[in-house]
Amino acid sequence: MDIGKLERIDETVWRIPATGRMRVPVLIYADEALIRDMDDKVAEQAANVATLPGIVGACYVMPDAHWGYGFPIGGVAAFDPEEGGVVSAGGVGFDISCGVRTLTTGLRREAVEAVKQTLAEALFAAIPAGVGSRGEIRLDDAEMTAMLRGGARWAVERGYGRPEDLERIEERGCMADADPAQVSARARERQRREMGTLGSGNHYLEVQVVEQIFDPEVAEVFDLRPGEIVVTIHCGSRGLGHQIASEFLKKMQRAAKAAGIELPDRELACAPIDSPAGQSYLGAMRAGINCALANRQIITHLVRRVFGEFFPEADLKLIYDVSHNTCKQETHEVEGRRRELFVHRKGATRAFGPGHPALPAVFRPVGQPVIIGGSMGTGSYILVGRPESEKRALSSACHGAGRCLSRRQATKIWKGREVVAQLEQEGILVRSPSMRGVAEEAPQAYKSVDAVVRAAERAGLAKRVARLRPLICIKG
């Protein structure tokens, strides 16, 4: 990105002032090296988002940002319905409620290293992964509707997990006001056999070791200790979420035209929040969130079952489950007053600070766990929300390392089997149904997750708690 086009506010904050049709400025959180490595499309897309009706504060861009469909991935924008605010399917993304959860095990690294090969094979066999992957669960219409309405609560009620898991999930496992009636027959059909599956792309299941602790006090609250094993699951709403997004992007193009909204980019298709199209999308999108929450809950049950076969003494406890492709109605202080806003986070994680009433009681004194996935060859982080995060970016933080090369570029440079062999030499076992998929996700195709989280911490978005290193990666 050409930094000459930006105003530098401080070490980690860059500004694009509101000019032309922009209603608010753009604020980008990154250090200079990360800014220079971002493509110019990020700034262009963020400036376009800043032109949408009812946007408040600013369009915020996270340190891991790269260009996406309409909104940049790593983009955050909030809209006020009282000022004609809109909802945009492109501002949520195709994989609705793609997110990540981490579980502690109480196991030491040595115990897993002793059975690493067979544990990797067992996890790969138990959790379907890859394009079009199907699980053992098949939902009829009634159960599909119940799942779309109930989310992880539905899954727990059917034996996939524990009631106490629900306290450790955003929205306590169920997104309110989901409207399954707004989810098409085609979307339902695509999801009928996909519950409990990872899917493809950057989704994964990793067995990781806690490599470093940065904040011992918060780590104790999160039950994280050096040398112990955790399991992280990263996936979303699969075919159902993609279908919802595809259908509503077309509907929103018509709705925007009917509302007289002039779009700088057709990919920013949107609808007024209070319009029939806007309300229909919100109902369907919330059902998509519930689908993702249920999906991760089922995978958690499968992981516990596998670990129980190897380590009967292990107790896999959920730390937290966070989503990073959502639009949620939240109360925030903007321009000196509390306002009910519809906050789009696309490739960005909610990061509530200490004392927030939405947090479980155990986390309220310290803040929300923020789980940041890196590449399969580098590592991941657990952060915690900070008090100043609300004013900085509506209580939002980054969500991962962020791509620096496209999937097509990656496959021109690396071969999947070479990546697998290289990582095995580094002590990381990768299992995947697709060697092309592994090449697309080569570690070098991503930014440095260390640089991203350091920038997020310096910017006051979230604070580092622990670094996790992968030992086993089941890759979609």
Secondary structure, 3 states (H helix, E strand, C coil): CCHHHCEEEECCEEEECCCCCCCCCEEEECCHHHHHHCCHHHHHHHHHHCCCCCEEEEEEEEEEEECCCCCCEEEEEEECHHHCCEEEHHHCCCCCCCEEEEEEEEEEHHHHHCCHHHHHHHHHHHCCCCCCCCCCCCCCHHHHHHHHHHHHHHHHHCCCCCHHHHHHEHHHHCCCCCCHHHCCHHHHHHHCCCCCCCCCCCCEEEEEEEEEECCHHHHHHHCCCCCEEEEEEEECCHHHHHHHHHHHHHHHHHHHHHCCCCCCCHHHCEEECCCHHHHHHHHHHHHHHHHHHHHHHHHHHHHHHHHHHHCCCCCCEEEEEEECEEEEEEEEEECCEEEEEEEEEECCEECCCCCCCCCCCCCCCCCCEEEEECCCCCCEEEEEECCCHHHHHCCEECCECCECCCHHHHHHHCCHHHHHHHHHHCCCEEECCCHHHHHHCCHHHECCHHHHHHHHHHCCCEEEEEEEEEEEEEEC
